Amino acid sequence: MAATAGERDVIGEATLGELESTLRGRLVRPGDPDYDQARAVWNAAHDRHPALIIRCAGTADVVRAVEFARSEGLQVAVRGGAHSIAGFSTSDGGVVIDTSPMQGIRVDPAGQRVVAEPGVTWSAFDHETQAFGLAVTGGLVSSTGIAGFTLGGGIGWLLRKCGLTCDNLVSADVVTADGQLVTASEHEHPDLFWALRGGGGNFGVVTSLEYRLHPVGPLVFAGPVFYAAADAAQVLRGWRDLTATMPDELTTLANILVAPPVPFLPEAVHGQMVIGIIGVYAGSVEDGTRAAQPLRTLAEPIADLMGPMPYTTMQSLLDPLWPAGAQNYFTGTMLRELTDDAIETLLARHAVGRAPVHELHLHHGGGAMANAPAGGTAFAHRDATYILNIIARSADREGFETHAGWARATHQAMDPWSTGGGYVNFTSESGQDKVQASYPPTSYARLVAAKDRYDPTNLFQLNQNIRPSGGR
Ligand SMILES: Cc1cc2nc3c(=O)[nH]c(=O)nc-3n(C[C@H](O)[C@H](O)[C@H](O)COP(=O)(O)OP(=O)(O)OC[C@H]3O[C@@H](n4cnc5c(N)ncnc54)[C@H](O)[C@@H]3O)c2cc1C
């Protein structure tokens, strides 16, 4: 286990000065005026104090940062958009390799490709690619970083049409634990390329990601429709039945939530359970209007906000509900099916949740996600019909452990319908058993082989950690 600065001699001023002089970016340390801002991550449940934050301006800084952390024996956290639910992109007493200043994006409209740096968020990514009517599966909240998102898999509104985000990764530049820069693609370091697509940040620091793009928008038929609690079971059963024959262009999510006090929902339901059915049709607005119509008549809606809108509007529609700075606990599981009993269980579990925000998201899978070969990437759970994300969120720490317990108990209650698989990006949990459960045994063995080759000493262990066979 790598040391934190508190466990070893404090790093000497001369050493830090020498490091700083070799960076194009910046070193942020405790006591600096922007230290608190620089150490903050989206999930305030992880209020940590790194010894150093290396804000990398480019690949050379990343190489230097990796070499420094290795030679000083420091615990390493790697950061892109800082949205790790489990708090992996910060550390108490370690070094944060912060790639957020790396913001380059280059779109090739004719070739339908984009190359982006790891500090890019979906907001900037969509802005650049939509200028040419192109997109790739991105996050539901636009402040999320592309790097951690892609490396874990990537579930979003284009999932059924375009596949997971990682399915569209063409190549990546990676600084591995020995400080070497390698390019991973189908043709170069294919073992690393396979592992990067679902294996998370285990293998090095990604400094550039190249994606395949798809024609989408700029106008799409999209948005949410809300139903009252009294119709909850009927609506969820109706949605489930529709998912069986839904076209791949239509990706939807059913959300069991407590209605926030927003003007587009009737005041009478504020603070009450409601069901949101949210979707995006990745095709013409006319086809989308037709395909989404049955979603709007599952019962009498309390608010129907579906309609034609710019894809970028849809990509940022949920942002106001998910600001940084709250305490969040997520846990999730892959569901094989959604029987009537499963729906009743979800509704009963939601009813006993007490967190100010507690939501049960059912992402519909299938489509292009299912059509890709299961062993083609480290992300393997392509047989999941639904991906359940259980979310508990509160503004402060009070009651947080109880809320987290509710999320875990809800996860357990869904075991009868689970494939047993998990999604590494939708969990606050870590630990060997959880990580191993996220991959089939053959995939896990391939991940260990990649770890042995690219990070045999487990320098990159603040992640859903694949332990090298040396066992560190
Ligand atoms: C509000 C919110 C909405 C979300 N919505 C979705 C969603 O719609 N779909 C979905 O699939 N997931 C979603 N997620 C989960 C999201 O995919 C993960 O939290 C993901 O890790 C975020 O990436 P990041 O770069 O912002 O995170 P960071 O916290 O910066 O990084 C997370 C981890 O990724 C790795 N990593 C980051 N950058 C690099 C790099 N340059 N090189 C190597 N490893 C790196 C590291 O292991 C790091 O610990 C959401 C999360 C939040 C908080």
The ligand as an ORCA input file, in Angstrom:
! r2SCAN-3c Opt
* xyz 0 1
  C     -24.102     13.702    -11.160
  C     -23.608     12.420    -11.768
  C     -24.223     11.916    -12.893
  C     -23.765     10.731    -13.464
  N     -24.403     10.240    -14.577
  C     -23.950      9.116    -15.152
  C     -24.559      8.616    -16.342
  O     -25.490      9.197    -16.862
  N     -24.062      7.478    -16.879
  C     -22.981      6.820    -16.347
  O     -22.560      5.813    -16.906
  N     -22.387      7.276    -15.235
  C     -22.840      8.401    -14.625
  N     -22.241      8.861    -13.492
  C     -21.102      8.114    -12.944
  C     -19.823      8.526    -13.651
  O     -19.683      7.768    -14.817
  C     -18.589      8.277    -12.772
  O     -18.723      8.990    -11.586
  C     -17.296      8.654    -13.488
  O     -16.221      8.120    -12.779
  C     -17.131     10.145    -13.598
  O     -15.993     10.482    -14.328
  P     -15.122     11.767    -13.933
  O     -13.996     11.866    -14.869
  O     -16.025     12.930    -13.755
  O     -14.671     11.329    -12.485
  P     -13.339     11.492    -11.616
  O     -13.813     11.554    -10.211
  O     -12.456     12.573    -12.091
  O     -12.640     10.128    -11.869
  C     -13.203      8.927    -11.432
  C     -12.188      7.839    -11.607
  O     -11.971      7.631    -12.999
  C     -10.604      7.393    -13.231
  N     -10.073      8.481    -14.051
  C     -10.523      9.749    -14.172
  N      -9.762     10.424    -15.041
  C      -8.821      9.577    -15.467
  C      -7.724      9.669    -16.377
  N      -7.435     10.797    -17.017
  N      -6.970      8.577    -16.571
  C      -7.222      7.425    -15.935
  N      -8.218      7.280    -15.049
  C      -9.014      8.334    -14.834
  C      -9.905      7.332    -11.893
  O      -9.876      6.012    -11.421
  C     -10.819      8.153    -11.029
  O     -10.760      7.819     -9.671
  C     -22.670     10.042    -12.898
  C     -22.049     10.549    -11.755
  C     -22.513     11.715    -11.195
  C     -21.846     12.234     -9.958
*
